[in-house]
């Protein structure tokens, strides 16, 4: 059965390369958490990205073209995965049954365990349905409506009688006051007895109506009470049957995660789980990926079809992991997605889906990391972030996003030119990114670069203050422009003279594109290009641009401590 689908079945392949912005995280804690920073590493995440949402919208179009998918409302989901050869494919799943079937061509099959209890499940579901129908019938008992009508009729009669008796009582009280002053004792006694008799007759009249009411309503009440008792009994039976079936399913359903561990639902949720746990899209998709050596990249779940009276889902809307069934399983299901190499030096290779088969051997050393940020020593020749076009997707950011369990949340705080090596800072959440970006914007970050210039610098130190502007006729070149340029200030210090070359330390106070390269090359600056900078006129034969981001000093936005990061110059 074909389960893996090509991206082109859902979206334009060009879209697949570009957009990885995240709108939701599937996440959970790994049961084997450590301490300190390690504990943060065990909060596992899988994103719902713009790309996965686009794939899901493609699936929605398919569902919309087939009326059979609109007969019942349910959750559907897609999982973007990477094959061992680097190719990206798509898995799709539905929750529960689809038109009464658990196995449907083209869809991820149910988690193993359903087959083992299939007969018992079918028998129990038939019993549950019979109980449901009987409860519906009992709730629709015609005597209920009859009782309500008669009860309301008697209540109206009693109310009218009470109003009439109250008026008569008031009249008798007024008459007693009148006759006490006008009649003789003998006549007064007779008149008072007549008034008392009238009062007694009205009491008899009320009691007779009450007895009539009871005679008519009591048989109906008894029938309704017996029916309600039966409904309560049936509900208890339904509850017991559901629990029994769920216990059987929990014992037989076995989930596998990306570390290769398998556990039953009973082991994962010893306190019990709601009916349907394990049949939702997310567990089915992740279990299938884990058992077929597929790396999950992004997932999206949405509702399709009508909603029943007790549901508030909207067709075509995206939803996160359900609180009762899926969320408790996420930590286990995502376990095994963490990087396996040591934290301070991870082999970050470009995914072949982005590089189309080229093997990258460079190691990107991670020189600092905690739960808020990460700093790497970027090699020369690698982009800081993905470029606009298909052949420029390989970068530090894209590699880390594929390697780290929280990689999809990484945001580059600043950038280094592709040919520049050195310290690159990335934030692990938006708040940290915002705080670090403010420090860069307010020039509170101390940056030191080291470079070799392709000539002899005659002065020992100084500053270069030349405004820079991007030349629209010769992108990506920058040039000095006093009219349109942005202020750009660099301090420099000669470190050593090595033959015909000069080793220089640059401290930029601003962060303009190509600032150090232009300030070095322009005759109004040092007038000497950085070795290997062909863009700005260096003709020397060399393997790289000799510019390295050596030091970075800033205040940690959460720890409120000064971090001074250093990366040894490789030339």
PADORO-460745 format. One record per residue (C-alpha): residue in one letter; x, z, y. Coordinates in steps of 0.02 Angstrom, whole numbers, plus 50000, padded with zeros to 5 digits. Example, Ala and Ser with C-alpha at 12.3 -4.5 7.8 and 13.67 -1.06 7.14 Angstrom:
! residues 2
A506155039049775;S506845035749947;
***
This chain:
! residues 571
X500005000050000;X500714995050170;X500805010250284;X502245006150402;X501704994350540;X502714984050663;X502664988650847;X502034971250884;X500414975650792;X499984987350935;X500994983251091;X502144970651171;X503864974351100;X504634973851274;X503654989451317;X504414998651169;X506124999151247;X505755005751419;X504545020151447;X504865037151369;X504025048551497;X503155063151412;X501385069451446;X501215082251305;X502295091451179;X501875095150998;X502895110850972;X503115126350869;X504365139750819;X505435137350665;X505245151950545;X507135153250531;X507495157550711;X509125164950767;X509615175150918;X510115171451096;X510295153051134;X510035149050951;X508265155650963;X507875143051099;X508535129450983;X507225134250855;X505765130150968;X505475112750901;X504635098950998;X503965081450973;X503325072051126;X501795061651163;X502595048351271;X501915033951373;X502515022451236;X501575031851098;X500015031951207;X500175013151229;X500285011251040;X498745022251022;X497805011351148;X498254996451040;X497485005350891;X495935009150994;X495694990651026;X495724987750838;X494455001650811;X493334994550946;X493254977950856;X492564985850696;X490864994450701;X491285004750546;X492465015450649;X491085020250771;X489875027050640;X490655044250646;X491725052550777;X493435058850722;X495245061050772;X496475046850745;X498355047450770;X499935037050773;X501745042050743;X503175031550807;X504605033050681;X506355026550658;X506915019650491;X508645023650421;X509235006550482;X508695010850660;X507134999850663;X505585007350743;X503915006850653;X502195014850672;X501165025850556;X499305028450584;X498135041650514;X496345048050524;X495715065850503;X494705070450349;X493825055750268;X493545038350337;X491825032150288;X491875043950141;X493615038650081;X495235048350087;X496365033550042;X496185017850150;X497335002750152;X498535003150299;X498285021650337;X499375036450291;X498715044150129;X498145062250120;X499395076150088;X499655078949901;X498465092049833;X496805083849873;X496855074149709;X497105090249612;X495515097749682;X494565081349705;X493255084849570;X493015102849624;X492945097349805;X491615084149768;X490575096749669;X490745110149803;X490365097949944;X488785092549851;X488265110749836;X488645113750018;X487625098650067;X486155104549961;X486265121650043;X486325113450214;X484775103150178;X483825118350112;X484285128350267;X483675114150377;X482035113450281;X481775132250291;X482125132250477;X480785118850498;X479445129450409;X477745124650483;X477155142750479;X478455146850611;X477585135750738;X475885141750680;X476425159750703;X477055156250878;X475425147950928;X474315161850858;X475435175450926;X475355168151101;X473455166151087;X473205184351039;X474385189851177;X473335180451304;X471735188251237;X472495205651244;X473105202651421;X471395196751478;X470575211551393;X471815223651472;X471475216451644;X469575218151618;X469715235851550;X470825241051694;X469545234651818;X468125243751727;X469125259851725;X469365258751912;X467485255951935;X467075271051826;X468245282151927;X467385277052090;X465655279652012;X466135297151952;X466615302152129;X464955295552198;X463795303652071;X464625320552079;X463945322652256;X462215314652234;X461495318952061;X460775334951994;X461735343951858;X460645337051717;X460705319151780;X462575320651815;X462915325851635;X461965310851566;X462825298651686;X464575305151645;X464225303651457;X463725285451483;X465345281951576;X466355290451438;X465455280251305;X465885264251397;X467705269351396;X467635273051208;X466845256051171;X468215247151265;X469515256551163;X468625251351003;X468595233351065;X470485233551093;X470845241150922;X469755228150837;X470715214050921;X472365222050867;X471755223350687;X471215205250692;X472925200350760;X473835209750622;X472705202450487;X473095184850545;X474945186750590;X475625198650457;X475535186150312;X476445173550421;X477735186650471;X478065191050289;X478275172750244;X479465169950389;X480445185850347;X480615180050166;X481195162950228;X482465170650347;X483135181550207;X483345165950101;X484245157150245;X485415172050263;X485735171750076;X486095153050080;X487295155350225;X488235168550127;X488315156749978;X488935142750091;X490265154150164;X490845159849992;X490905141949925;X491885136050078;X493135150150060;X493325146849874;X493625128249903;X494805131850047;X495805144149941;X495965131049804;X496525118049930;X497745129950013;X498545133649845;X498675115249798;X499085107049965;X500985106049983;X501775101650150;X503575095550168;X504625096450327;X506165087150386;X507365099750311;X506655095450139;X505725111850114;X503985111650038;X502685125350053;X500845126750014;X499555130250147;X499275147050063;X501095151550095;X501095144750271;X499445153150322;X499275168350208;X497885175350316;X496805160150277;X496455144250371;X494895134950429;X494115121550322;X495015104950345;X496745112050376;X497995099450311;X496775084950332;X497095082550518;X498125067850582;X499685077150637;X500075085850470;X499725069850373;X500855059450485;X502295071850490;X502225075450304;X502275056950263;X503755054050381;X504705068850308;X504445063250129;X504945045150165;X506545048050265;X505765042650430;X506315050250595;X504855054450711;X505095049050891;X503375051950971;X501585055250918;X499865053350997;X498135058950938;X496465053551010;X494605054750976;X493605039250932;X491735037450905;X490245048250950;X490285067150967;X489085078850878;X488125092550966;X489475105750934;X490915094650993;X491515090751168;X492705076551126;X492675060451225;X492985043851139;X494655036451189;X495355052751260;X497015060151201;X497045077851131;X498415089851079;X498635099150916;X497055108950874;X497305127550896;X496635133650728;X497155120150604;X498705111050666;X499625121850792;X500045135650664;X500905122350555;X501925113750691;X503465124750682;X503635121850494;X503215103250500;X504505099650636;X505895110050555;X507405099750510;X507405088950667;X508805099150749;X510545091450765;X511745095250623;X513395093950717;X514195108550812;X513465111850983;X515035108051081;X515445091051006;X514035080550934;X514255062550878;X512955054150986;X512725036650921;X511635023350998;X510065019950894;X510195002650818;X508414999150878;X509134999551053;X510824991451019;X510254979250884;X511554983650754;X513094987950857;X513925003850789;X514535016250918;X515925028050869;X516205037451032;X515925056051029;X515065063651181;X515755081451197;X514495094051258;X515525105651368;X514115117751413;X512325120751359;X511005134251366;X509115134351359;X508945126851534;X510305113851553;X511665103951465;X513295096451529;X514235082651437;X515885073851459;X515285055851477;X516475042551411;X516915027651518;X515895012051482;X514275021151441;X512795021551559;X512165038451618;X510335033351598;X509495017951522;X509515002251627;X508044991151669;X508324977651541;X508304977151352;X510184975551330;X510554990551441;X509605004251351;X511065013151271;X511565028051377;X511995046451373;X510185050851406;X509455039551271;X510705045651141;X510365063951179;X508505060951176;X508655054350999;X509865067650942;X509235084251011;X507585092350956;X507105094751139;X507945078451191;X506385069951255;X506245083251390;X507995080051458;X508125073551636;X509735067651716;X510105077851873;X511365065251942;X512265049551883;X514015043051856;X514465024651866;X514535016251696;X516435014551704;X516715032251768;X517025046251645;X516745064951665;X515475078751688;X513655073451684;X512315086751708;X510575085851629;X509105097851643;X508035103251496;X506445105951597;X505695099851760;X505885116251854;X507755116951818;X507915098551865;X507045101652030;X508135116652072;X509765107852028;X509235092152122;X508945102652277;X510715109352265;X511395091552256;X510305086052401;X510825100952507;X512655097852465;X512845114752380;X513685107252226;X515595106252230;X516225090352145;X518025085652109;X518585068552044;X520285062851988;X520845044752005;X522375033751992;X522525021352135;X523365004552109;X524645007052247;X525595019552352;X524625031152467;X525695035452618;X524755051252676;X524625067352578;X522835072352619;X521405069052736;X519595063952747;X518685047352744;X517085045952844;X516355028552821;X514465024952812;X513945015152658;X512575002352632;X512064992452479;X512414974052511;X510794964952459;X511754948652442;X513034955552320;X512254969252216;X512834981452152;X514244981152280;X514214993552424;X515054990752590;X515444999752751;X514084996452879;X514045005953044;X512285000053087;X511325002552924;X512495013152818;X512155031052764;X513405044552812;X514735046452676;X516145059052683;X517585061352560;X519085073052562;X520655067652468;X522285075452412;X523765066552334;X524225074752169;X525705064152117;X526545047352136;X526855038651973;X527895022951998;X526855010452093;X525275020952071;X524605036552155;X523615050452071;X522315057052192;X521035071052193;X519395066552278;X518105079152339;X516535069952396;X515405079752513;X514035066752496;X513475057352341;X513265039052386;X513335025052258;X515155019252231;X515695031052371;X517445034952305;X517755017052251;X517335009852423;X518215023752519;X519775020252417;X519705001252427;X519144998452607;X520544995952732;X519715008652847;X519885021252707;X521425021852596;X521505002852579;X522005004152394;X520825000852250;X520605012752105;X521555006251953;X520394995451848;X519084993151985;X518844974351971;X517214975052072;X518204980052227;X519724969152199;X520934977452077;X521844963651980;X522904974851868;X522614972951680;X521954989451614;X520684995651487;X519575005751604;X519175011751778;X520335026251813;X519055037751893;X518535054151812;X517275067651865;X518415082451828;X517525097651899;X515765103151945;X515355119952024;X513575125652063;X512415140452051;X511445141751888;X509615141051944;X509025153951816;X510545164951783;X511005165451968;X512845164451921;X514125151851979;X514565139251844;X516255130651858;X516335116551731;X517915106751696;X518325091451590;X520145086751561;X520615070051638;X520885057551495;X522195046751586;
***
